[in-house]
Amino acid sequence: MDKIRIGFIITILGLLFLSYGCKNEEIPANKETPATTNKIKTSNIPSKEFQRVVGWIDDENVLLQLRKDRKIIFESLNVFTGKRHQIYETANVISEVIISPNRDRFLIYSAKSKDMAILDIISMSGSLMSSKEVKPQNIEFSWNQDDQDKMFMTTFDTDWNYQVFQWDISSGSVTKLNTHSPFISWYSDNLFVSNQKATPQQDRGDLFLEDARDKSVKNLIVADIYQFAVSANTLLTTEPSKDEKSMIYNFRTVGFQSYYKYEAPRVYDELGTFFPFYDLNVEQESFLTFEPYESKKLTNHGGEFKLIKIDPKAKSAKTILELVNNEPILTSPNGEYCLYGYLFDQIIDLKTRDITYLTQHRDKMY
């Protein structure tokens, strides 16, 4: 939830809003041959239809976003067999799609008209579970991992002014949350953590634990951090080192106690510290991130990073790929594969280190 990511979201959403103008095929389960013995298959999806891969549905299937006949189509794709089946379609202009923590539903944030946006919750079977009309605006979403009927929505304007709301999906109610930071994430069914900075543009802040039900609850957890992430039973904080030439990934228990620290070179740009993409899969004791080879100012050259896998419980790390670009990554639930790229159109086999395109590769995607 750093400033770079927020800026990217604001830009994309703004462009999207300005530009507003069968029987499902059953995927057979391969019970005799485990998915780990299969090879990733490049599908025959026409390039003019493909928009992106949203994320993992399970260890074999991903959620596709396609465009056909002026409609947005969501389909599941088996990455080993190439078989697809349609889940949902809409004529609205899509701004954001987020899969829920247990991957049985997904959120679609879309523009129905220039004056109206829609929040739809769709089950993976294709049924509309909930729908709510809102004003078109730039929104950052945070889904509750313990109660998937709860979600934070943080709205931003062009002057970095923000408001945080709690959306109760089952009842449809939206209430304003009293917090002094837009950088928040759920920590339990009612508790949340927030990184409070003097200004949104600052590198560092202090991490607090708060209660959505009681605004008087506010406890300092960690002082002077860059960023944080919450996943299952782990809190991850990124922190400065003593000489500021490196940054520290600090893995903490649910009680906030540090149990492993990993130090990596710190890179920076005109805006301050630059944070490579990462993915935290605590269930599989896996943390993937891109690591620079040295501390320096970031350039626009490709291949400035290596992809590393950290096992915080074993207190070990290994390099998966060398000389690669820093782009979004997302591991499969079983931790064996990783979606890669701004469109998640590539898959990395973390054992063989092979990279396969899920769709026919295009040299120029835009």
C-alpha positions as CSV (number, residue, x, y, z in Angstrom):
1,M,0.0,0.0,0.0
2,D,2.9,2.4,-0.7
3,K,2.6,5.7,-2.5
4,I,3.7,4.2,-5.8
5,R,1.0,1.5,-5.8
6,I,-1.7,4.1,-4.8
7,G,-0.5,6.4,-7.6
8,F,-0.7,3.5,-10.1
9,I,-4.2,2.7,-9.0
10,I,-5.4,6.3,-9.2
11,T,-4.0,6.7,-12.7
12,I,-5.6,3.5,-14.0
13,L,-9.0,4.1,-12.4
14,G,-9.0,7.6,-13.7
15,L,-8.3,6.5,-17.3
16,L,-10.9,3.8,-17.1
17,F,-13.7,6.2,-15.9
18,L,-12.8,8.8,-18.5
19,S,-12.9,6.3,-21.3
20,Y,-16.4,5.0,-20.4
21,G,-18.1,5.7,-23.6
22,C,-24.6,-21.9,-22.1
23,K,-23.9,-24.3,-20.0
24,N,-20.5,-24.2,-18.3
25,E,-18.0,-26.7,-19.4
26,E,-17.0,-28.9,-16.5
27,I,-13.3,-29.2,-15.8
28,P,-12.5,-32.9,-15.1
29,A,-10.3,-33.5,-12.0
30,N,-7.1,-35.4,-12.7
31,K,-7.0,-37.5,-9.6
32,E,-4.5,-40.0,-10.7
33,T,-1.8,-37.6,-11.9
34,P,-1.0,-34.8,-9.4
35,A,-0.8,-31.3,-10.8
36,T,2.9,-31.1,-10.0
37,T,3.7,-33.6,-12.7
38,N,1.9,-31.6,-15.3
39,K,3.3,-28.9,-17.5
40,I,1.9,-25.4,-17.9
41,K,0.1,-25.1,-21.2
42,T,-0.1,-22.0,-23.4
43,S,-3.8,-21.5,-24.3
44,N,-5.2,-20.5,-27.7
45,I,-7.0,-17.4,-26.4
46,P,-7.1,-14.8,-29.2
47,S,-4.8,-11.8,-28.3
48,K,-7.5,-9.3,-29.1
49,E,-9.8,-10.9,-26.4
50,F,-7.2,-11.3,-23.6
51,Q,-7.1,-8.5,-21.0
52,R,-5.4,-10.1,-18.0
53,V,-5.3,-12.9,-15.5
54,V,-6.9,-11.8,-12.2
55,G,-5.4,-14.4,-9.9
56,W,-5.6,-18.0,-8.7
57,I,-8.9,-19.8,-8.1
58,D,-7.1,-22.9,-6.9
59,D,-3.9,-24.8,-7.6
60,E,-4.9,-25.5,-11.2
61,N,-7.3,-22.8,-12.3
62,V,-6.9,-19.0,-12.7
63,L,-9.5,-16.3,-13.3
64,L,-9.4,-14.7,-16.7
65,Q,-10.6,-11.3,-17.8
66,L,-11.5,-11.2,-21.5
67,R,-13.3,-8.8,-23.8
68,K,-15.7,-10.1,-26.4
69,D,-18.4,-8.4,-28.4
70,R,-18.2,-5.2,-26.2
71,K,-18.6,-7.2,-23.0
72,I,-16.2,-8.2,-20.3
73,I,-16.1,-12.0,-19.8
74,F,-14.7,-13.7,-16.7
75,E,-13.7,-17.3,-17.2
76,S,-11.7,-20.0,-15.4
77,L,-8.7,-21.4,-17.1
78,N,-7.0,-24.7,-16.2
79,V,-3.3,-23.9,-16.6
80,F,-2.4,-27.5,-17.3
81,T,-5.2,-28.5,-19.7
82,G,-6.0,-25.2,-21.2
83,K,-9.8,-25.8,-20.7
84,R,-12.0,-22.8,-19.9
85,H,-15.5,-22.2,-18.8
86,Q,-17.4,-18.9,-18.4
87,I,-18.3,-17.6,-15.0
88,Y,-19.7,-14.1,-15.5
89,E,-20.1,-11.3,-18.0
90,T,-20.9,-7.6,-17.8
91,A,-21.2,-4.6,-20.2
92,N,-19.8,-2.2,-17.6
93,V,-16.3,-0.6,-17.8
94,I,-14.1,-2.5,-15.3
95,S,-11.9,-0.6,-12.9
96,E,-10.8,-3.3,-10.4
97,V,-11.3,-7.0,-9.8
98,I,-10.2,-8.7,-6.6
99,I,-10.4,-12.4,-5.6
100,S,-11.5,-13.0,-2.0
101,P,-9.0,-14.6,0.5
102,N,-10.5,-18.0,0.3
103,R,-11.0,-17.7,-3.5
104,D,-14.7,-18.6,-3.6
105,R,-15.8,-15.2,-4.8
106,F,-14.5,-12.0,-6.4
107,L,-15.2,-8.3,-6.3
108,I,-15.9,-6.3,-9.5
109,Y,-15.6,-2.5,-9.3
110,S,-17.0,-1.1,-12.5
111,A,-18.5,2.0,-14.1
112,K,-22.2,1.6,-15.2
113,S,-22.3,5.2,-16.4
114,K,-20.2,8.4,-16.0
115,D,-22.2,9.1,-12.8
116,M,-22.5,5.7,-11.3
117,A,-20.2,2.9,-10.3
118,I,-21.1,-0.6,-9.1
119,L,-19.6,-2.9,-6.5
120,D,-20.6,-6.5,-7.4
121,I,-19.6,-9.6,-5.4
122,I,-19.7,-12.7,-7.7
123,S,-19.3,-16.3,-6.6
124,M,-17.0,-18.6,-8.6
125,S,-20.0,-20.4,-9.8
126,G,-21.2,-17.2,-11.5
127,S,-24.0,-16.0,-9.2
128,L,-24.4,-12.4,-8.1
129,M,-24.0,-12.5,-4.3
130,S,-24.2,-8.7,-3.6
131,S,-24.4,-5.4,-5.5
132,K,-24.0,-1.8,-4.4
133,E,-24.1,1.5,-6.3
134,V,-21.5,4.1,-5.4
135,K,-20.1,7.3,-6.9
136,P,-17.2,6.8,-9.4
137,Q,-14.0,7.4,-7.4
138,N,-10.5,6.1,-6.7
139,I,-10.8,3.3,-4.2
140,E,-8.3,1.0,-2.5
141,F,-9.9,-2.3,-1.2
142,S,-8.9,-4.5,1.7
143,W,-10.8,-7.8,2.2
144,N,-11.1,-9.2,5.7
145,Q,-9.4,-12.6,5.7
146,D,-11.4,-13.9,8.7
147,D,-14.8,-12.6,7.7
148,Q,-15.3,-12.2,4.0
149,D,-18.5,-10.2,4.5
150,K,-16.3,-7.3,5.6
151,M,-14.2,-5.0,3.5
152,F,-12.3,-1.7,3.9
153,M,-12.7,0.8,1.1
154,T,-10.3,3.8,1.1
155,T,-11.1,6.6,-1.3
156,F,-8.6,9.2,-2.6
157,D,-8.9,12.4,-4.5
158,T,-6.2,14.1,-6.6
159,D,-4.9,16.1,-3.6
160,W,-4.3,12.9,-1.5
161,N,-7.3,13.5,0.7
162,Y,-8.7,10.2,1.8
163,Q,-11.6,8.6,3.7
164,V,-11.8,5.0,5.0
165,F,-15.1,3.1,5.0
166,Q,-16.1,-0.3,6.2
167,W,-18.5,-2.2,3.9
168,D,-20.6,-4.9,5.5
169,I,-21.3,-6.9,2.3
170,S,-24.2,-9.1,3.7
171,S,-26.2,-6.1,4.9
172,G,-25.0,-3.6,2.4
173,S,-24.2,-1.0,5.0
174,V,-21.2,1.3,4.6
175,T,-19.8,3.2,7.7
176,K,-17.0,5.7,7.9
177,L,-14.0,4.5,9.9
178,N,-12.2,6.9,12.2
179,T,-8.5,6.3,11.5
180,H,-5.6,8.6,10.9
181,S,-4.1,6.7,8.0
182,P,-5.1,5.4,4.5
183,F,-2.6,2.6,4.8
184,I,-4.6,0.0,6.6
185,S,-5.2,-3.8,6.6
186,W,-7.4,-6.2,8.6
187,Y,-5.7,-8.1,11.3
188,S,-8.6,-10.2,12.5
189,D,-12.4,-10.1,12.2
190,N,-12.5,-6.7,13.9
191,L,-8.9,-5.5,14.5
192,F,-6.9,-3.7,11.9
193,V,-3.4,-2.3,11.6
194,S,-2.5,1.1,10.2
195,N,0.8,2.7,9.1
196,Q,0.5,6.3,10.2
197,K,2.8,8.8,8.5
198,A,3.1,12.6,8.9
199,T,2.2,12.8,5.2
200,P,1.2,10.1,2.6
201,Q,4.4,10.9,0.6
202,Q,6.8,10.1,3.5
203,D,8.8,6.9,3.4
204,R,8.3,5.9,7.0
205,G,5.6,5.7,9.6
206,D,4.5,4.0,12.9
207,L,2.4,0.9,12.9
208,F,-0.7,0.8,15.2
209,L,-3.3,-1.8,16.1
210,E,-6.8,-0.5,16.1
211,D,-10.4,-1.8,16.6
212,A,-13.1,-1.1,14.0
213,R,-15.7,-1.2,16.8
214,D,-14.0,1.1,19.3
215,K,-12.1,4.2,18.1
216,S,-10.4,4.6,21.5
217,V,-8.3,1.4,20.9
218,K,-4.9,2.4,19.5
219,N,-1.8,0.6,20.4
220,L,1.7,1.2,18.9
221,I,3.1,-2.1,17.5
222,V,6.3,-1.1,15.6
223,A,7.9,2.4,15.2
224,D,9.6,3.6,12.1
225,I,8.7,1.2,9.3
226,Y,8.4,1.5,5.6
227,Q,5.6,-0.9,4.8
228,F,3.7,-3.8,6.2
229,A,1.7,-6.9,5.0
230,V,-0.7,-9.2,6.8
231,S,-1.2,-12.8,5.8
232,A,-2.7,-15.6,8.0
233,N,-0.6,-15.9,11.1
234,T,2.2,-13.6,10.1
235,L,2.8,-9.8,10.2
236,L,5.6,-8.6,7.8
237,T,7.2,-5.2,8.2
238,T,9.8,-3.7,6.0
239,E,12.2,-1.5,8.0
240,P,15.3,0.6,7.5
241,S,18.7,-0.7,8.5
242,K,21.2,1.3,10.6
243,D,23.1,2.6,7.6
244,E,20.1,2.9,5.3
245,K,22.0,1.1,2.5
246,S,19.7,-1.9,3.0
247,M,16.2,-2.6,4.2
248,I,15.0,-5.4,6.5
249,Y,12.1,-7.8,6.0
250,N,11.0,-8.5,9.5
251,F,8.7,-11.5,10.0
252,R,6.6,-11.3,13.1
253,T,4.1,-13.6,15.0
254,V,0.5,-12.7,15.6
255,G,1.7,-11.3,18.9
256,F,4.0,-9.0,16.9
257,Q,7.3,-10.7,18.1
258,S,10.0,-10.9,15.5
259,Y,11.2,-14.4,14.6
260,Y,13.2,-13.8,11.4
261,K,14.9,-10.9,9.7
262,Y,16.2,-10.8,6.2
263,E,18.3,-8.0,5.0
264,A,18.3,-6.9,1.3
265,P,19.9,-4.0,-0.6
266,R,17.9,-0.8,-0.7
267,V,17.2,0.9,-4.0
268,Y,15.6,4.3,-4.4
269,D,14.3,6.8,-6.9
270,E,13.2,10.4,-7.0
271,L,10.3,9.7,-4.6
272,G,12.4,7.9,-2.0
273,T,12.8,4.2,-1.2
274,F,11.6,1.9,-4.0
275,F,9.9,-1.3,-2.9
276,P,10.1,-4.4,-5.2
277,F,7.0,-6.5,-5.7
278,Y,6.5,-9.4,-3.3
279,D,4.1,-12.1,-2.4
280,L,3.5,-13.6,1.1
281,N,2.2,-17.1,1.2
282,V,2.5,-18.0,4.9
283,E,0.6,-21.3,4.6
284,Q,3.4,-22.7,2.4
285,E,6.1,-20.9,4.5
286,S,7.0,-19.0,1.4
287,F,7.9,-15.3,0.7
288,L,8.8,-14.3,-2.8
289,T,10.3,-11.0,-3.7
290,F,12.6,-9.3,-6.1
291,E,16.0,-8.3,-4.7
292,P,18.4,-5.7,-6.2
293,Y,22.0,-6.7,-6.6
294,E,23.2,-3.6,-4.8
295,S,22.1,-0.5,-3.1
296,K,21.7,2.3,-5.7
297,K,19.4,4.6,-7.5
298,L,17.0,2.7,-9.7
299,T,17.3,3.0,-13.4
300,N,14.9,2.1,-16.2
301,H,17.0,-0.8,-17.4
302,G,15.6,-4.3,-17.3
303,G,17.0,-7.2,-15.4
304,E,18.1,-5.3,-12.3
305,F,16.7,-7.9,-9.9
306,K,16.8,-11.5,-8.9
307,L,13.8,-13.4,-7.7
308,I,14.3,-14.9,-4.3
309,K,12.3,-17.3,-2.1
310,I,12.5,-16.9,1.6
311,D,11.5,-19.5,4.2
312,P,11.1,-17.5,7.4
313,K,10.5,-20.5,9.6
314,A,13.6,-22.3,8.3
315,K,15.5,-19.0,8.3
316,S,16.8,-19.6,4.8
317,A,16.6,-18.0,1.3
318,K,17.4,-19.1,-2.2
319,T,17.5,-17.5,-5.6
320,I,14.9,-18.7,-8.1
321,L,15.8,-16.5,-11.1
322,E,18.6,-14.1,-12.0
323,L,18.5,-10.9,-14.0
324,V,14.7,-10.5,-14.2
325,N,12.4,-7.5,-14.2
326,N,10.6,-6.3,-11.1
327,E,6.9,-7.1,-12.0
328,P,3.9,-8.3,-9.9
329,I,4.0,-11.9,-8.7
330,L,1.4,-14.2,-7.0
331,T,2.0,-17.7,-5.8
332,S,-0.5,-20.5,-6.2
333,P,-2.1,-21.8,-3.0
334,N,0.2,-24.8,-2.8
335,G,3.2,-22.6,-3.4
336,E,4.5,-24.5,-6.4
337,Y,3.8,-21.9,-9.2
338,C,3.8,-18.2,-9.5
339,L,1.9,-15.8,-11.7
340,Y,4.2,-13.1,-13.1
341,G,3.9,-9.9,-15.1
342,Y,1.7,-6.8,-15.1
343,L,-1.0,-8.9,-16.8
344,F,-0.2,-12.1,-14.9
345,D,0.2,-13.7,-18.3
346,Q,3.3,-15.8,-17.3
347,I,3.7,-18.6,-14.9
348,I,7.0,-19.5,-13.1
349,D,7.5,-23.1,-12.1
350,L,9.3,-22.5,-8.8
351,K,10.9,-26.0,-8.9
352,T,12.1,-26.1,-12.5
353,R,12.5,-22.3,-12.8
354,D,10.8,-22.5,-16.2
355,I,8.7,-19.5,-17.3
356,T,5.7,-20.2,-19.6
357,Y,3.2,-17.7,-21.2
358,L,-0.4,-18.6,-20.5
359,T,-1.4,-16.8,-23.8
360,Q,0.3,-16.4,-27.1
361,H,3.1,-13.9,-26.4
362,R,2.9,-10.4,-27.9
363,D,6.1,-8.4,-28.0
364,K,4.1,-5.2,-27.5
365,M,1.2,-5.5,-25.1
366,Y,0.0,-1.9,-25.3
